[in-house]
Amino acid sequence: MPKISTSEFRNGLTLKIDNKLWTIVEFQHVKPGKGPAFVRTKLKGVESGKIIDKTWRSGENTESIRVERRPYQFLYFDGSFYNFMHTQTFEQVALPPEKVDKPEFMKESQEMVMVVNAEEEKILFTELPDHVNLSVVQTDPGVRGDTAQGGSKPATLETGAVVQVPLFINEGEMLRVDTRTSTYIERVKN
């Protein structure tokens, strides 16, 4: 695995620290008025999702890991594993639930990205698109005049996820949902 210096740090770079993989979320080179320069980083654990702060001496070396993002299509959930197919090679893989990001927003035949450790050809986790379009299967009718401001109500989507939506949303409508924050964005015209 290649060694890289702190001067080569960039957002999104994956590092191996104490046999665990971490991705740089943000970094900052600091040159204090007194003392040596250093690099302050915020790292996110690839497997755990935990975020930590780490400070490096300027010029310090660490191991870099090459990760690739590959296109996959969600096929089905068999009760134990989520099954996916590579969109170009048609290779199928089954992943345990802990490697699947936000499964409550996945529907069959949906495109997504698998993050793969390219050196070991090991799938690390999946990434959903930032926004998905899903239809409402159940929600209460909205009653006007209940609130002074715009109100909200829960709506169950076709994948089983529940999000808060404005009162004017009805069953059968298509919505755009932000998968990062699990929030309603807008109605989608058919």
C-alpha positions in Angstrom: 0.0 0.0 0.0 1.4 3.4 -0.9 2.6 5.8 1.7 1.5 9.4 1.4 2.5 12.6 3.1 0.2 15.0 4.9 0.8 17.5 2.1 -1.1 15.1 -0.3 -4.2 14.9 1.9 -7.5 15.8 0.2 -11.2 15.3 1.0 -12.5 11.8 0.2 -9.0 10.1 0.5 -9.1 6.8 2.3 -6.4 6.0 4.9 -5.5 2.9 6.8 -4.8 3.7 10.5 -4.4 0.9 13.1 -5.8 -1.7 10.6 -9.0 0.3 10.2 -10.1 2.3 7.1 -10.9 6.0 7.5 -12.0 8.6 5.0 -10.9 12.2 5.2 -14.0 14.4 5.6 -12.1 17.6 6.0 -8.6 18.8 6.7 -6.7 22.0 7.5 -3.0 22.8 7.3 -2.1 24.9 10.4 1.0 27.0 10.7 1.0 28.5 14.2 3.2 31.5 15.0 5.3 29.4 17.3 6.1 25.8 16.9 6.0 23.4 13.9 3.2 23.2 11.4 0.6 20.5 11.6 -2.5 19.1 9.8 -5.9 18.8 11.6 -8.2 16.3 10.1 -11.8 15.0 10.6 -12.0 11.3 9.7 -15.0 9.1 9.2 -14.7 5.3 9.8 -15.5 3.4 6.7 -17.0 0.4 8.5 -18.3 2.1 11.7 -19.3 5.5 10.4 -17.8 7.0 13.5 -16.2 10.5 13.2 -13.0 11.3 14.9 -10.5 14.2 14.9 -6.8 13.5 14.4 -3.9 15.8 14.3 -0.8 15.0 12.2 2.7 16.6 12.3 3.4 18.3 8.9 5.2 15.9 6.6 4.1 12.8 8.5 3.4 9.7 6.4 0.5 7.2 6.5 -0.9 4.4 4.3 -3.4 5.3 1.6 -6.0 2.8 0.3 -7.4 2.9 -3.2 -11.2 2.7 -3.2 -13.4 2.5 -6.2 -17.1 3.3 -6.7 -18.8 0.8 -8.9 -22.4 0.9 -10.3 -24.7 -1.8 -9.0 -28.4 -2.4 -9.2 -30.5 -3.6 -6.2 -32.3 -6.8 -7.0 -34.1 -8.1 -3.9 -33.8 -8.8 -0.1 -34.1 -12.5 0.7 -34.7 -12.0 4.4 -31.0 -12.3 5.4 -29.0 -10.7 2.6 -29.4 -7.8 0.1 -28.7 -9.0 -3.4 -27.1 -6.7 -6.0 -25.9 -7.0 -9.6 -23.0 -5.1 -11.2 -24.6 -3.1 -14.1 -21.7 -3.8 -16.6 -20.4 -7.3 -15.7 -23.8 -8.7 -14.4 -21.9 -10.3 -11.5 -24.2 -10.8 -8.5 -23.3 -10.3 -4.9 -25.1 -10.7 -1.6 -24.4 -8.3 1.3 -25.4 -8.5 5.0 -27.6 -5.7 6.3 -24.7 -3.9 8.2 -23.0 -3.1 4.8 -26.1 -1.6 3.3 -26.7 2.1 3.7 -30.3 3.3 4.3 -32.1 0.1 3.1 -35.4 1.7 4.0 -35.1 3.8 0.8 -34.1 1.0 -1.6 -36.6 -0.4 -4.1 -36.0 -3.2 -6.6 -34.1 -2.4 -9.7 -32.7 0.9 -8.2 -29.3 2.0 -9.2 -26.7 2.6 -6.5 -22.9 2.7 -5.9 -20.8 0.1 -4.1 -17.6 1.3 -2.5 -14.9 -1.3 -3.0 -11.4 -1.7 -1.5 -9.6 -2.0 -4.9 -6.5 -3.7 -3.5 -8.4 -6.6 -1.8 -11.5 -6.5 -4.1 -13.6 -6.3 -0.9 -17.0 -4.5 -0.8 -16.9 -2.0 2.0 -20.4 -0.5 1.9 -23.2 0.7 -0.4 -24.2 4.3 -1.2 -27.6 5.4 -2.2 -28.1 8.4 -4.5 -28.6 11.6 -2.6 -32.2 11.8 -3.8 -34.7 9.1 -4.7 -38.3 9.2 -6.0 -40.8 7.1 -4.1 -44.6 7.0 -4.1 -46.8 7.4 -1.0 -48.7 4.3 -0.1 -50.3 5.5 3.2 -50.9 8.9 4.8 -53.7 10.6 6.7 -55.8 13.2 4.8 -54.6 16.7 5.6 -57.0 19.0 7.2 -56.7 22.7 6.5 -56.8 25.3 9.3 -55.2 23.0 11.9 -52.1 25.1 12.1 -51.0 28.8 11.9 -47.9 27.7 10.0 -47.4 25.0 7.5 -47.9 21.6 9.3 -46.6 18.2 8.6 -47.8 14.6 8.9 -46.2 11.1 8.6 -46.3 9.4 5.2 -45.4 5.7 4.5 -43.5 5.3 1.2 -43.5 2.3 -1.1 -40.3 0.9 0.5 -41.7 1.1 4.0 -39.9 4.2 5.1 -41.8 6.9 7.0 -41.1 10.6 6.4 -42.7 13.8 7.5 -44.5 15.5 4.6 -46.7 18.7 4.2 -50.4 18.4 4.8 -51.3 18.7 1.1 -49.6 15.4 0.2 -52.0 12.5 -0.7 -51.7 8.8 -1.2 -50.4 7.8 -4.6 -48.3 10.9 -5.2 -44.6 10.6 -6.2 -42.1 12.4 -3.8 -38.5 13.2 -4.0 -36.7 12.3 -0.7 -33.2 13.2 0.5 -31.7 9.9 1.6 -28.9 11.6 3.6 -31.3 13.3 6.0 -34.5 11.2 5.4 -36.5 14.2 4.6 -39.2 15.2 2.0 -37.9 17.6 -0.7 -40.7 18.0 -3.2 -43.6 16.4 -5.2 -42.5 14.9 -8.5 -44.8 15.4 -11.5 -45.6 12.2 -13.4 
